[in-house]
Amino acid sequence: MAKLDPRRALDELIKERGESYSSVSRLLSRNAAYIQQFIKRGSPAHLDDSDIAQLSVHFGVPAAVFGGDEVPESAGLSTIAIPVLGATDADDSLGRVRLVDEAWLRSLSHKPTGVSIVRVEGDAMYPTLRDGDEVLIQRYLANENPRDGLYVIRADTGLLVRRIALEPARNRIAVLTDNPNYPNWDGLIRNAIQIVGRVIWIGMQLA
């Protein structure tokens, strides 16, 4: 049987589920036109592994449908697969999905299918977080409003864990680090940063 083109497969799934290009783009924490450009214009040429992992979990289909490698199936109702975003030690989609206990995940999130794992890089959030720690995030929608707390944001260098503080009087936000050796970004308008998700759990490495 001929392999289905990833663009056509994604297009058909979006229409079948009654979703939109922009809603799926927001699911991936991308700009609103990202999926439309991928499907209609062929840009980017291929989805990256973290996008494939998220789409696989969201639509409940194998990663191979979107051009990735096969990912492990849940061993039953007691586990649930969640995507690992950003840089990992794995070279394929298999390492970009983690099976976790479903009951435990539901205790953290009312929407477990919207949860992802992000690995912390660098020491900008030390001592709260160290390089190599992992956080669980509740993925963000474009129309949500942030509140004070830890978030993952998308920057040119990749995914960053940062603290967001609201400045209500000025209708601005500040993006803060916990390590004084790194700069803060103060007085930003809300749309100046792209929020990927809110941190709901921190997993620290053993010393």
Backbone bond lengths (Angstrom), bond angles and torsions (degrees), N, CA, C in turn:
res aa  C-N    CA-C-N  psi(-1)  N-CA   C-N-CA  omega(-1)  CA-C   N-CA-C  phi
1 M - - - 1.458 - - 1.527 109.47 -
2 A 1.317 116.29 134.59 1.452 120.26 -178.32 1.520 110.32 -66.73
3 K 1.300 115.79 142.67 1.458 121.57 179.93 1.526 109.65 -75.01
4 L 1.335 116.19 131.31 1.457 121.24 -178.88 1.519 110.06 -70.77
5 D 1.320 115.99 135.48 1.457 120.84 178.00 1.524 109.52 -62.97
6 P 1.347 118.98 131.25 1.468 121.39 -177.86 1.529 113.46 -55.27
7 R 1.344 116.95 -37.32 1.467 119.38 -179.56 1.527 111.02 -66.81
8 R 1.302 115.72 -45.22 1.460 119.55 179.55 1.524 110.54 -65.62
9 A 1.341 116.21 -41.11 1.469 120.56 179.85 1.524 110.77 -60.84
10 L 1.328 116.71 -46.20 1.456 120.66 -179.36 1.524 110.54 -65.75
11 D 1.319 116.74 -41.11 1.459 121.36 179.61 1.525 110.32 -60.26
12 E 1.338 116.75 -44.52 1.462 121.05 -178.65 1.527 111.39 -67.52
13 L 1.332 116.92 -38.20 1.461 120.06 178.66 1.525 111.17 -66.00
14 I 1.315 116.85 -41.65 1.467 120.93 179.49 1.529 109.97 -61.17
15 K 1.338 117.25 -45.31 1.456 120.75 -179.95 1.527 111.22 -67.77
16 E 1.336 116.40 -40.02 1.459 121.32 -178.65 1.523 111.37 -63.45
17 R 1.333 116.69 -38.01 1.475 121.20 -177.45 1.532 112.42 -88.10
18 G 1.323 117.35 -1.47 1.458 119.79 179.91 1.516 113.85 70.84
19 E 1.328 116.26 27.13 1.460 120.53 178.79 1.532 109.11 -96.60
20 S 1.310 116.38 -173.62 1.461 120.79 179.91 1.523 108.96 -132.83
21 Y 1.327 115.68 162.68 1.464 119.74 177.15 1.526 110.75 -58.91
22 S 1.336 115.59 -41.92 1.466 118.64 -176.60 1.524 111.80 -69.36
23 S 1.350 117.64 -36.35 1.466 119.53 -179.86 1.522 111.07 -67.43
24 V 1.332 116.96 -37.60 1.457 119.65 177.93 1.522 110.56 -71.84
25 S 1.319 116.71 -34.76 1.470 119.91 174.73 1.521 110.30 -60.50
26 R 1.332 117.45 -42.85 1.466 121.51 178.84 1.517 111.01 -66.11
27 L 1.338 117.34 -35.58 1.457 121.08 175.64 1.521 110.84 -56.01
28 L 1.335 116.01 -37.95 1.460 121.54 -179.30 1.527 112.01 -87.27
29 S 1.328 116.39 3.48 1.471 121.58 -177.54 1.529 111.00 58.57
30 R 1.323 114.19 41.97 1.466 121.52 176.93 1.526 109.51 -112.87
31 N 1.338 116.02 172.70 1.457 118.53 176.26 1.530 109.36 -66.71
32 A 1.328 115.94 156.64 1.461 121.53 -169.98 1.521 113.84 -59.48
33 A 1.338 118.00 -25.42 1.473 121.37 -176.54 1.529 112.86 -94.27
34 Y 1.328 117.68 1.88 1.466 120.89 -171.52 1.537 112.58 -58.86
35 I 1.317 117.57 -50.91 1.466 120.75 -176.38 1.522 110.98 -70.37
36 Q 1.320 117.35 -38.43 1.466 119.39 177.31 1.522 111.05 -61.25
37 Q 1.317 117.06 -41.60 1.457 120.60 178.55 1.520 111.23 -65.96
38 F 1.327 116.68 -38.32 1.467 120.14 178.18 1.520 111.02 -63.62
39 I 1.329 117.06 -45.56 1.463 121.20 -175.71 1.527 111.98 -76.08
40 K 1.323 117.32 -44.88 1.463 120.94 -171.22 1.529 113.55 -90.62
41 R 1.342 116.72 -31.05 1.461 119.77 -174.40 1.526 113.41 -113.40
42 G 1.331 116.44 -8.05 1.467 119.09 179.69 1.508 113.99 72.91
43 S 1.337 116.90 24.13 1.463 121.31 179.38 1.530 108.99 -129.15
44 P 1.345 117.69 117.31 1.467 127.60 6.25 1.532 111.76 -74.25
45 A 1.314 115.60 165.43 1.462 119.74 -179.00 1.525 111.31 -66.29
46 H 1.332 116.19 -34.76 1.465 121.70 179.76 1.520 108.67 -139.83
47 L 1.328 116.74 144.93 1.454 120.68 172.83 1.527 109.07 -72.23
48 D 1.331 116.83 146.09 1.459 117.07 177.95 1.522 109.86 -79.39
49 D 1.338 115.38 166.28 1.463 120.40 -171.18 1.522 113.17 -60.88
50 S 1.342 117.29 -37.06 1.459 118.68 -178.95 1.529 110.95 -68.54
51 D 1.342 117.65 -36.84 1.461 120.60 176.04 1.522 110.70 -64.79
52 I 1.321 116.41 -43.11 1.465 120.99 179.06 1.517 110.64 -60.62
53 A 1.331 117.13 -43.97 1.467 121.17 -179.73 1.526 110.69 -61.90
54 Q 1.334 117.03 -43.42 1.459 120.58 179.17 1.524 111.71 -64.34
55 L 1.329 117.13 -43.79 1.460 120.85 -179.87 1.526 110.91 -65.03
56 S 1.332 116.28 -38.43 1.460 120.61 179.10 1.523 111.20 -60.63
57 V 1.340 115.67 -45.38 1.463 120.03 179.56 1.527 110.81 -69.18
58 H 1.338 117.09 -42.61 1.461 121.46 -176.41 1.526 111.80 -63.73
59 F 1.338 117.65 -45.68 1.456 120.73 -176.74 1.531 112.71 -91.09
60 G 1.332 116.97 -9.58 1.453 119.84 178.54 1.514 113.94 69.33
61 V 1.326 116.51 35.66 1.465 121.56 179.48 1.525 108.72 -127.07
62 P 1.340 117.81 159.07 1.471 119.69 -179.98 1.522 112.34 -61.05
63 A 1.329 116.06 147.87 1.462 121.19 179.21 1.524 111.82 -60.06
64 A 1.335 116.63 -26.87 1.466 120.87 -179.51 1.528 111.93 -60.30
65 V 1.333 117.10 -25.47 1.465 121.12 179.08 1.526 110.32 -60.84
66 F 1.342 116.30 -32.21 1.462 121.03 -177.58 1.522 112.54 -102.69
67 G 1.332 116.19 13.76 1.455 119.82 177.32 1.511 114.62 95.03
68 G 1.330 117.93 9.60 1.461 121.18 179.71 1.517 112.15 -102.37
69 D 1.326 115.85 -174.75 1.453 121.83 176.45 1.518 109.81 -85.85
70 E 1.330 115.49 163.50 1.453 119.48 177.65 1.522 110.22 -64.41
71 V 1.329 116.15 143.62 1.457 121.09 177.13 1.522 108.93 -114.34
72 P 1.335 117.97 157.15 1.458 119.82 -177.79 1.521 111.93 -65.53
73 E 1.316 116.55 142.90 1.449 120.72 175.21 1.518 109.37 -85.30
74 S 1.324 115.89 154.04 1.450 119.66 177.77 1.517 109.31 -62.47
75 A 1.312 116.57 140.17 1.467 121.62 -178.94 1.518 111.27 -79.15
76 G 1.320 119.20 7.92 1.451 122.17 -179.51 1.511 109.69 146.71
77 L 1.338 115.69 -173.55 1.449 119.58 -177.44 1.518 112.63 -70.90
78 S 1.344 117.97 -10.29 1.462 120.26 -176.34 1.522 112.58 -84.13
79 T 1.325 117.85 -10.90 1.462 120.78 179.45 1.519 110.19 -126.02
80 I 1.316 114.93 157.42 1.458 120.54 178.88 1.525 108.31 -141.33
81 A 1.321 117.40 141.10 1.467 122.04 -178.62 1.516 109.70 -90.74
82 I 1.334 116.34 130.53 1.461 120.53 175.88 1.529 108.82 -127.44
83 P 1.324 117.81 146.02 1.466 120.85 -176.27 1.519 112.51 -77.94
84 V 1.332 114.75 150.11 1.463 122.64 173.82 1.527 106.79 -104.23
85 L 1.327 116.89 120.50 1.458 121.45 -175.44 1.515 111.24 -98.42
86 G 1.335 115.44 158.86 1.454 120.25 175.00 1.510 112.49 77.10
87 A 1.333 115.64 -160.53 1.465 121.89 -176.82 1.520 110.54 -71.91
88 T 1.324 116.26 134.05 1.456 122.45 173.52 1.516 108.36 -135.16
89 D 1.325 115.69 173.81 1.459 120.31 177.02 1.524 111.47 -81.84
90 A 1.338 116.39 -6.53 1.461 120.31 -176.81 1.519 110.86 -90.97
91 D 1.326 116.09 149.57 1.458 121.43 -179.50 1.522 112.61 -101.24
92 D 1.324 117.70 -3.94 1.461 119.14 -175.87 1.523 110.07 -138.60
93 S 1.340 115.30 177.40 1.456 121.18 -176.59 1.518 112.63 -66.01
94 L 1.332 117.78 -24.73 1.453 121.17 -179.13 1.520 110.89 -58.50
95 G 1.334 116.53 -40.35 1.446 120.44 -179.19 1.512 113.46 -83.24
96 R 1.332 116.64 -1.61 1.457 120.38 -178.19 1.521 111.95 -103.21
97 V 1.313 116.99 14.08 1.457 122.16 173.96 1.519 108.00 -131.53
98 R 1.332 117.06 134.93 1.452 122.18 -179.78 1.527 109.22 -121.06
99 L 1.331 116.76 133.91 1.451 120.83 174.75 1.522 108.91 -90.15
100 V 1.322 117.09 126.18 1.464 121.74 179.46 1.519 108.97 -128.60
101 D 1.320 115.66 162.20 1.458 121.33 179.62 1.530 109.98 -66.48
102 E 1.319 116.14 124.37 1.455 119.80 -174.21 1.523 111.94 -66.61
103 A 1.331 118.05 -41.19 1.461 120.31 -179.21 1.527 110.95 -62.47
104 W 1.333 115.93 -41.69 1.470 119.78 178.48 1.523 110.74 -64.14
105 L 1.331 116.46 -43.05 1.459 120.02 -179.20 1.518 110.74 -64.22
106 R 1.325 116.83 -39.24 1.465 119.59 179.92 1.528 111.63 -68.10
107 S 1.324 116.81 -23.26 1.463 119.43 176.39 1.532 111.08 -72.21
108 L 1.340 116.65 -20.13 1.460 121.73 179.96 1.525 112.43 -97.05
109 S 1.329 116.27 -29.16 1.462 120.11 -171.54 1.517 111.16 -139.55
110 H 1.329 115.33 137.02 1.459 120.28 174.84 1.522 111.29 -78.78
111 K 1.339 116.01 -11.66 1.464 120.80 179.72 1.527 108.43 -134.43
112 P 1.334 117.46 77.17 1.471 120.13 -175.11 1.518 114.93 -62.38
113 T 1.337 118.04 -23.79 1.467 119.03 177.98 1.521 111.66 -73.16
114 G 1.345 117.07 -9.77 1.451 120.61 177.19 1.513 113.40 -101.65
115 V 1.339 116.67 17.16 1.468 121.73 -178.74 1.520 110.00 -101.57
116 S 1.316 116.97 142.30 1.466 123.12 175.69 1.523 109.39 -136.56
117 I 1.334 115.07 164.02 1.465 122.32 176.37 1.520 108.62 -107.69
118 V 1.329 116.40 137.15 1.461 121.68 175.06 1.521 108.01 -129.38
119 R 1.317 116.05 133.07 1.462 121.08 177.43 1.528 109.17 -91.23
120 V 1.322 115.53 132.65 1.461 121.57 -178.90 1.530 109.65 -75.02
121 E 1.324 115.46 132.87 1.464 121.12 175.73 1.526 109.40 -119.16
122 G 1.321 116.20 131.30 1.451 120.99 178.62 1.515 112.72 86.02
123 D 1.333 115.75 -179.36 1.468 120.65 -175.30 1.532 112.51 -120.22
124 A 1.325 116.60 26.35 1.463 119.58 -179.32 1.524 112.28 -65.73
125 M 1.348 117.48 -23.42 1.461 120.27 -179.16 1.533 111.95 -106.72
126 Y 1.324 117.27 15.20 1.459 121.00 176.61 1.534 108.95 -69.86
127 P 1.332 121.11 137.92 1.470 127.68 11.85 1.528 114.74 -92.75
128 T 1.352 118.28 -1.57 1.465 119.16 -179.66 1.522 111.14 -62.38
129 L 1.327 116.35 -43.92 1.460 122.75 -179.47 1.518 109.43 -132.97
130 R 1.331 114.41 146.16 1.462 119.93 177.48 1.518 110.06 -116.40
131 D 1.321 115.38 160.22 1.458 120.99 176.62 1.527 109.66 -55.95
132 G 1.324 117.74 126.94 1.447 122.14 180.00 1.518 114.78 97.98
133 D 1.343 118.11 -13.78 1.463 120.04 173.77 1.527 109.49 -64.05
134 E 1.311 116.03 160.63 1.462 120.66 176.32 1.522 110.28 -122.29
135 V 1.321 115.17 145.00 1.462 120.73 175.96 1.521 109.28 -125.47
136 L 1.324 115.20 148.17 1.453 121.29 169.27 1.522 107.54 -95.55
137 I 1.316 116.15 135.37 1.458 119.88 178.21 1.525 110.28 -123.37
138 Q 1.324 114.94 147.04 1.459 121.31 169.03 1.517 106.30 -91.90
139 R 1.332 116.96 113.64 1.458 119.82 -174.68 1.523 111.25 -61.39
140 Y 1.315 114.93 144.40 1.453 123.42 -170.62 1.513 110.90 -96.86
141 L 1.319 116.79 148.47 1.449 122.81 171.09 1.516 109.03 -103.16
142 A 1.313 116.12 153.06 1.460 120.74 -172.56 1.521 112.63 -61.28
143 N 1.348 118.17 -29.78 1.464 120.34 -175.92 1.527 112.91 -90.48
144 E 1.320 118.25 4.32 1.458 120.53 178.81 1.522 110.84 -81.06
145 N 1.309 115.02 151.50 1.452 121.01 178.36 1.529 109.48 -107.91
146 P 1.325 117.53 131.43 1.468 119.53 -178.47 1.525 111.13 -74.59
147 R 1.322 114.33 160.20 1.451 121.58 169.63 1.522 107.23 -130.84
148 D 1.299 117.52 172.48 1.460 119.77 -178.75 1.531 110.31 -56.46
149 G 1.322 116.75 135.47 1.460 119.89 177.98 1.514 112.41 156.67
150 L 1.333 115.16 -173.44 1.463 122.14 178.94 1.522 109.76 -90.91
151 Y 1.335 115.30 136.55 1.458 121.35 -178.53 1.527 109.74 -138.87
152 V 1.319 114.97 161.52 1.462 121.28 167.38 1.519 107.20 -106.05
153 I 1.323 116.36 127.91 1.457 121.30 179.25 1.527 109.15 -119.94
154 R 1.327 115.42 156.34 1.464 120.45 179.19 1.529 108.85 -98.02
155 A 1.331 115.51 126.50 1.464 121.70 177.58 1.524 108.78 -126.01
156 D 1.327 115.86 173.43 1.468 119.91 179.33 1.519 111.56 -59.29
157 T 1.333 116.77 -29.42 1.467 120.95 -177.70 1.518 113.10 -87.86
158 G 1.326 117.43 -3.13 1.458 120.28 -179.83 1.517 111.15 128.28
159 L 1.334 116.33 -153.66 1.456 122.00 -179.43 1.518 109.94 -92.47
160 L 1.326 116.49 130.89 1.458 122.25 -178.05 1.519 110.07 -121.23
161 V 1.316 117.05 138.04 1.462 121.49 170.77 1.525 107.32 -91.85
162 R 1.327 116.41 124.28 1.451 121.07 -178.50 1.535 109.87 -143.17
163 R 1.318 114.47 161.57 1.459 120.73 176.67 1.532 108.32 -95.85
164 I 1.327 116.60 132.74 1.450 121.38 178.12 1.528 109.04 -109.40
165 A 1.326 115.34 132.36 1.466 121.74 176.58 1.524 108.55 -124.78
166 L 1.317 115.91 133.51 1.458 120.59 -178.72 1.531 110.72 -84.04
167 E 1.321 115.69 145.55 1.457 122.31 173.78 1.535 106.82 -119.42
168 P 1.348 117.49 77.75 1.477 121.42 -171.23 1.527 113.61 -57.15
169 A 1.330 117.22 -37.93 1.468 119.73 -175.68 1.525 111.59 -62.34
170 R 1.331 116.00 -31.58 1.471 119.94 -178.16 1.529 112.12 -105.55
171 N 1.341 115.92 -0.73 1.462 120.47 -175.82 1.527 111.00 56.26
172 R 1.318 114.67 42.62 1.461 121.94 -179.45 1.518 109.92 -127.51
173 I 1.330 116.31 170.07 1.452 121.08 175.26 1.521 108.91 -129.88
174 A 1.318 114.83 157.59 1.458 121.38 174.82 1.520 108.28 -119.67
175 V 1.321 116.10 139.94 1.463 122.54 176.00 1.523 106.89 -109.00
176 L 1.333 115.83 117.77 1.454 121.22 -168.14 1.517 112.24 -118.79
177 T 1.320 116.22 149.00 1.453 122.98 170.35 1.524 108.34 -105.89
178 D 1.325 117.20 157.30 1.463 121.11 176.97 1.521 111.85 -92.67
179 N 1.318 116.36 -12.47 1.454 121.88 179.79 1.533 108.24 -98.20
180 P 1.348 118.33 117.69 1.470 120.63 -175.99 1.523 114.11 -63.49
181 N 1.332 117.33 -11.75 1.466 120.13 178.65 1.527 112.47 -79.26
182 Y 1.336 116.58 -5.88 1.463 120.93 -179.43 1.527 109.46 -115.02
183 P 1.327 118.13 145.76 1.472 120.65 -175.82 1.527 112.59 -76.23
184 N 1.322 115.35 153.19 1.460 122.81 170.36 1.524 108.86 -97.29
185 W 1.316 116.11 158.07 1.464 121.46 175.08 1.519 106.92 -115.17
186 D 1.305 115.98 107.18 1.467 121.23 -175.44 1.528 111.62 -103.49
187 G 1.331 115.52 155.25 1.454 121.45 172.15 1.510 115.26 65.25
188 L 1.340 118.01 35.59 1.462 121.12 -178.38 1.526 110.44 -89.41
189 I 1.326 116.44 145.10 1.459 119.03 169.99 1.528 107.69 -73.27
190 R 1.325 116.80 155.35 1.468 121.58 -174.63 1.527 112.48 -55.12
191 N 1.323 117.05 -40.82 1.464 119.88 -175.01 1.525 113.38 -81.02
192 A 1.324 116.92 3.27 1.466 119.69 -179.32 1.518 112.00 -73.94
193 I 1.323 117.19 -19.40 1.460 120.79 178.87 1.520 109.81 -125.51
194 Q 1.323 115.47 153.83 1.456 121.06 178.63 1.521 108.29 -106.81
195 I 1.313 116.63 109.22 1.464 121.66 -179.13 1.527 109.46 -83.66
196 V 1.317 115.91 125.86 1.462 121.42 178.09 1.518 110.40 -88.37
197 G 1.335 116.93 -42.16 1.455 119.39 -179.34 1.514 112.15 -175.15
198 R 1.331 115.46 164.51 1.460 122.62 178.54 1.524 109.37 -97.10
199 V 1.318 117.49 134.56 1.462 121.84 -179.43 1.523 109.28 -71.45
200 I 1.347 116.61 125.68 1.460 121.05 179.25 1.527 112.04 -115.74
201 W 1.324 117.31 -8.73 1.473 120.41 179.64 1.509 109.05 -161.47
202 I 1.331 116.24 142.55 1.461 122.40 179.55 1.521 109.21 -118.69
203 G 1.333 115.99 128.49 1.457 121.45 175.03 1.510 109.59 -112.86
204 M 1.334 116.83 111.08 1.459 120.34 -176.42 1.522 111.92 -94.53
205 Q 1.315 115.51 144.38 1.458 121.26 174.86 1.525 110.16 -68.24
206 L 1.309 115.94 147.40 1.462 119.45 171.70 1.525 108.86 -73.26
207 A 1.305 116.81 140.15 1.462 120.86 -179.14 1.514 110.80 -63.73
